C-alpha cells in the first residue's frame, strides 16, 4: 500500500488516508481528560490557537492561511474578539499623535 501524500491531511491514518472524524475527536478528548483539562475538543484547540496567534500580533492573512480560510475576511469575522486586543495600542498611538500635533501647534504660535 502506498502512503497518500497527495491528500496532505493533518490527521492521516497509517496509509496517509482519511480517518473517521470521531476517532480523532475521541483521541483529543482522551488526552484532555488525562491532562485534567475539561471540555477539550479539536474545535476548542483550533479556536484557542487562533485567538492566541491573533492576540500575539500575528498578521491576519498569515493566520487565515494557516487555518485554510479562503480569505482573511472569514477569519476576521469569526475571531474579531481576539482582534479587540489591538484597540489599546491603536488608542495609544492616536493619543501620541494628537499630543505631538498639539505640541507642534503650540511651538508655531
Residue pairs with C-beta under 8 A, 6 or more apart in sequence:
1 15
2 15
3 15
3 16
4 12
4 15
4 16
4 17
5 16
7 16
7 17
7 18
9 16
9 17
9 18
9 19
11 19
11 24
12 18
12 19
13 19
24 42
25 41
25 42
28 40
28 41
28 42
28 45
29 40
29 41
31 40
32 38
32 39
32 40
32 41
33 40
46 67
50 63
50 67
50 75
50 79
50 82
51 79
51 81
51 82
52 82
53 63
53 66
54 60
54 63
54 79
54 82
54 83
54 85
55 82
55 85
60 72
60 75
60 76
60 83
61 72
63 72
63 75
63 79
64 71
64 72
64 74
64 75
67 75
69 75
76 83
